[in-house]
């Protein structure tokens, strides 16, 4: 089980993981929700955009805890539904930050092949651009 949290790291990958942990928040090494590999996956899916990766992580954690039943045992009560709600709320907060500086654009080719490009086998994907 890998846990990285060092906001002063000179390693770019470790720093991105730490920043995602800070935003979620998931920065307690004794009780963390995500492994480094899981955060790395979310970062890869978002083109290493830290805030967008944190949104994906929060949404995933909200779904994870929404599936679990709340219970009480020996004086300890676990409210997983509340944790799911908090992660979903945090995802919405972060999405607001991300959407304020990002937009989708349509790219057009101007080299005479623009019609051919729309009917081709080129892969379609979302690209995050920080402005």
N, C-alpha and C positions, 0 to 999 in steps of 0.2 A: 504494500500500500504506500503510494507516494504522495507526499504533501509538500508543496513548495509555497512559501510566503516570505518574500524578501523584496521589499520595494526599493531597496538600494542595490539590487543585483545589476551587474554589468552584462549578464547574459540576457539577450533580448527575449528569448523564449521564456525563461524563468520570470522575467519582469512582466511579460504579458499575462502569464498565469497568475502572478501575484496581484496584478491590477484587477483581473476578473474576480479573484477571491475578495478583494476589497469592495468591489461594487455589489456583489451578490447580497449580503456578506457571508463569507464562508472562510474566515481567516483564523479560526481557533484550531490549533493543531491537535487538541485532545478530543475534539468533537466536530469533525468536518464532514460535509455531505458529498463532496466530489473528489475523485482522484485526479491527479495531474493529467493523466491520459485522457480523461473525460473532458476536462477543460481544454486541452490541446485539440481534441476533436471539434469542439464548438468553435474554437478560434480558426481552425482550418476551414470549417464550413463558411465562415464569414470573412475570409481573406485576411485573417489576423486583426480584424477590427475588434478592439477590446470591449467596447460598449455593446456592439451587436452580439459578440460571443457571450457576454453576461446576460443579455436578453434570452438567448437560446438556453443557457444554463438555468436561469430562473424558471422559464416555461417548463423545462424538463423536470426540475425539482418539484414544481407545482403538481405536475401529473403524477410523479412518483408518490408524493404524500397524499394526494387525493385518493389513491387506490388503497391506502392503509386505513384500517379501522381504528378509531379512538378507543382507549380502554383505561381502566383504573385497576391497580394491583398494589397491595401493601402500602397504601397511602400515596402512591405515585400515579398521576394521571397524565396520559399522553393524548394531546389533541392534534392529531395529524391533519385533520381538516383545517384547523387554524393555521398550521404551517403551510399547507397548500395555498390558502388564501393569501398569506403574507408574501409567498414567493410569486404568485400571480400578480399581486399588486406591485411588487418591486419590478417585475418584468414590464408592466405598463408604464411605470415611471421612467425606466431606462429607454423604452421604445419612444417615448416623447422626446427624450434627449437626442436619440439617434435620428428620428425622422425630421427633426429641425434642421439638420445639416446634410441630409441625404435626399437624393431624388433619382427617379428613373428617367433615362433619356433613350430616345431611339436614334441609333446610328445609321446614317445613310452613306453608301459608297458613292463617290462621284467620279469613278473611273470607267463608266460605261457598263459595268457589270452589276449595277444595283438591283435590277430585276432578277438576275440569276442568283444573287446572294440571298434573296428572300425565299427562294424555293430550293435551297441547297441542303446539304446534310451537315451544315455547320452546327456545332453544339450551342444550345441556348442555355445561359446561366445568369444568375444575379451577380452583379459586381457592386461592391460597396465602395463608395468614394467619399472620403472625408473632405469637406470644404471649409 
